[in-house]
Amino acid sequence: MTQTQVRDTGGRPVLVIGGGIAGVTTAVEAAEAGCDVILVEKLPYLGGRVARLFRYFPKLCPPGCGLEINFRRIKINPRITVLTQATVDDISGSPGDFQATITVAPRFVTDACTLCDKCAEVCPVERPDDFNLDMDRTRAAYLPHRLAYPPLYVIDRVACPSGCTACRDACAYGAIDLTQQPARRTVKVAAVVAATGWAPYDATKIDNLGFGRYPNVVTNVMLERLAAPDGPTRGRILRPSDGQPPASIAFVQCAGSRDENHLPYCSAVCCAASLKHVTYLRDVYPEARITIFYIDLRTPGRLEDFLQKVTADERLTLIKGKVAGVEEDPATHDLMVTAEDVMGGRKITQTVNLLVLATGIVPQTDGLPAGFALDEYRFVAHSNGGTGMFAAGCVTRPEEVSATVQDATGAALKALQAVVRSAHHG
Ligand SMILES: Cc1cc2nc3c(=O)[nH]c(=O)nc-3n(C[C@H](O)[C@H](O)[C@H](O)COP(=O)(O)OP(=O)(O)OC[C@H]3O[C@@H](n4cnc5c(N)ncnc54)[C@H](O)[C@@H]3O)c2cc1C
């Protein structure tokens, strides 16, 4: 028996909101256990934040591999309906018998797309590339990223010049339909899983660290794209101010996290992410001087080995102390970082070419329909099971991918129980 031939549970589908690694895992686990699943993702592609990482800690493998395996599981499983550019507006009803209203925005590109790129070639306008965090640009007819699933172009109609039909006229496959309209549909579902993930904390709110004022202050999520071969610097990690390679780089840990003025909680993954970023830099700049300013380095469990391995680097300096302020030298655009050196019992100022802020994780709950209980920090509180509404991944707490996958597998089980109950009770 193949994975897709398991016995049908006979119940209503499971609705999964968010197509990151948590939502994708919930969907494939539930579908392979016999449930029908509707997977709703607001962006034109699945994969969430993980799709934008260059490598995974601790193994430093490319996230594309794990995602592709899951995309293949989706592709071969007729039980899963994927709706991209879609949101859930409203949920009513009770466990086993929910009614959900879903809006799907037009993609303007049909399944006939062969990824030939002709539409992008003839497109006369550009738009900020949100996949690369607006650090470069795409045409208004674009493929969201190299490994995008579904593998289809999309047209950003907001960016199109009025009346332009160049992409449609150039498409030899008739795959562009500029008349598409938003579609609204109502579905009956047995259970709902929120997997809407996280967004990076807005670094412009951390006034003393200079993000948004000084071009060479970047964030950890920006560094992921700068290190990626399909990123804005084609993986070379160059200074935004002048496109030059940095010889000295510093990281500010807990940029906004564990701070009552910003995010009171620990974002859990930022220490391991910065250690991973040291390896990105070391690969391209063997001589670079790297400093990490930290309050505590938190690398629980097996990440301790990763910490030991990365910190054996002789050109990496760890300074325990909170960064008080960052100033820019206007002539060079270098950054002067002033911090407390707790171990040395003094205040220090270090000048670096590039500064990376390890910003924290904020739950993405704004677009969720009503009905999910939120905790004091606006993460979705785990349900005891009676509500038929569950959550998985970083929308419940900051966590790395392996914990997210476990969480999502648990959510699939909870959803499956609700489906089976709905089948038995009609
Ligand atoms: C800088 C940095 C580096 C990291 N590196 C690593 C690493 O190397 N290894 C590791 O294990 N972990 C790493 N992590 C953690 C990792 O990113 C998370 O564990 C992972 O993204 C969690 O996946 P998720 O599906 O819960 O959330 P997300 O990846 O955020 O996915 C959520 C999805 O839901 C969609 N969505 C949001 N709202 C809606 C809505 N209203 N309707 C429909 N769809 C919606 C989003 O568009 C997105 O596709 C890193 C984190 C940071 C900050």
PDBQT file of the ligand as one rigid body, heavy atoms in Angstrom, charges set to zero:
ROOT
HETATM    1  C1  LIG A 501      17.494  34.459  11.396  1.00  0.00    +0.000 C 
HETATM    2  C2  LIG A 501      16.860  33.125  11.618  1.00  0.00    +0.000 A 
HETATM    3  C3  LIG A 501      17.512  31.996  11.151  1.00  0.00    +0.000 A 
HETATM    4  C4  LIG A 501      16.973  30.732  11.392  1.00  0.00    +0.000 A 
HETATM    5  N1  LIG A 501      17.678  29.640  11.008  1.00  0.00    +0.000 NA
HETATM    6  C5  LIG A 501      17.243  28.413  11.369  1.00  0.00    +0.000 A 
HETATM    7  C6  LIG A 501      18.037  27.258  11.114  1.00  0.00    +0.000 A 
HETATM    8  O1  LIG A 501      19.122  27.367  10.534  1.00  0.00    +0.000 OA
HETATM    9  N2  LIG A 501      17.600  26.041  11.534  1.00  0.00    +0.000 N 
HETATM   10  C7  LIG A 501      16.390  25.908  12.184  1.00  0.00    +0.000 A 
HETATM   11  O2  LIG A 501      16.043  24.800  12.565  1.00  0.00    +0.000 OA
HETATM   12  N3  LIG A 501      15.579  27.001  12.406  1.00  0.00    +0.000 NA
HETATM   13  C8  LIG A 501      15.985  28.235  12.023  1.00  0.00    +0.000 A 
HETATM   14  N4  LIG A 501      15.202  29.328  12.260  1.00  0.00    +0.000 N 
HETATM   15  C9  LIG A 501      13.827  29.114  12.768  1.00  0.00    +0.000 C 
HETATM   16  C10 LIG A 501      12.863  28.785  11.591  1.00  0.00    +0.000 C 
HETATM   17  O3  LIG A 501      12.831  29.889  10.718  1.00  0.00    +0.000 OA
HETATM   18  C11 LIG A 501      11.469  28.449  12.142  1.00  0.00    +0.000 C 
HETATM   19  O4  LIG A 501      11.578  27.300  12.969  1.00  0.00    +0.000 OA
HETATM   20  C12 LIG A 501      10.463  28.139  11.036  1.00  0.00    +0.000 C 
HETATM   21  O5  LIG A 501      10.375  29.194  10.101  1.00  0.00    +0.000 OA
HETATM   22  C13 LIG A 501       9.076  27.904  11.643  1.00  0.00    +0.000 C 
HETATM   23  O6  LIG A 501       8.189  27.572  10.606  1.00  0.00    +0.000 OA
HETATM   24  P1  LIG A 501       6.639  27.958  10.671  1.00  0.00    +0.000 P 
HETATM   25  O7  LIG A 501       5.989  27.188   9.583  1.00  0.00    +0.000 OA
HETATM   26  O8  LIG A 501       6.128  27.828  12.049  1.00  0.00    +0.000 OA
HETATM   27  O9  LIG A 501       6.571  29.517  10.327  1.00  0.00    +0.000 OA
HETATM   28  P2  LIG A 501       6.888  30.343   8.945  1.00  0.00    +0.000 P 
HETATM   29  O10 LIG A 501       8.138  29.879   8.337  1.00  0.00    +0.000 OA
HETATM   30  O11 LIG A 501       6.783  31.768   9.377  1.00  0.00    +0.000 OA
HETATM   31  O12 LIG A 501       5.667  29.978   8.005  1.00  0.00    +0.000 OA
HETATM   32  C14 LIG A 501       4.372  30.530   8.215  1.00  0.00    +0.000 C 
HETATM   33  C15 LIG A 501       3.624  30.584   6.893  1.00  0.00    +0.000 C 
HETATM   34  O13 LIG A 501       2.284  31.053   7.129  1.00  0.00    +0.000 OA
HETATM   35  C16 LIG A 501       1.940  32.040   6.143  1.00  0.00    +0.000 C 
HETATM   36  N5  LIG A 501       0.916  32.909   6.720  1.00  0.00    +0.000 N 
HETATM   37  C17 LIG A 501       1.078  33.840   7.694  1.00  0.00    +0.000 A 
HETATM   38  N6  LIG A 501      -0.104  34.419   7.978  1.00  0.00    +0.000 NA
HETATM   39  C18 LIG A 501      -1.020  33.838   7.159  1.00  0.00    +0.000 A 
HETATM   40  C19 LIG A 501      -2.428  34.003   7.008  1.00  0.00    +0.000 A 
HETATM   41  N7  LIG A 501      -3.134  34.872   7.752  1.00  0.00    +0.000 N 
HETATM   42  N8  LIG A 501      -3.084  33.238   6.102  1.00  0.00    +0.000 NA
HETATM   43  C20 LIG A 501      -2.380  32.334   5.337  1.00  0.00    +0.000 A 
HETATM   44  N9  LIG A 501      -1.052  32.146   5.444  1.00  0.00    +0.000 NA
HETATM   45  C21 LIG A 501      -0.383  32.871   6.359  1.00  0.00    +0.000 A 
HETATM   46  C22 LIG A 501       3.272  32.734   5.869  1.00  0.00    +0.000 C 
HETATM   47  O14 LIG A 501       3.242  33.426   4.630  1.00  0.00    +0.000 OA
HETATM   48  C23 LIG A 501       4.245  31.570   5.891  1.00  0.00    +0.000 C 
HETATM   49  O15 LIG A 501       4.336  30.949   4.631  1.00  0.00    +0.000 OA
HETATM   50  C24 LIG A 501      15.718  30.606  12.052  1.00  0.00    +0.000 A 
HETATM   51  C25 LIG A 501      15.047  31.759  12.490  1.00  0.00    +0.000 A 
HETATM   52  C26 LIG A 501      15.632  33.002  12.310  1.00  0.00    +0.000 A 
HETATM   53  C27 LIG A 501      14.968  34.210  12.890  1.00  0.00    +0.000 C 
ENDROOT
TORSDOF 0
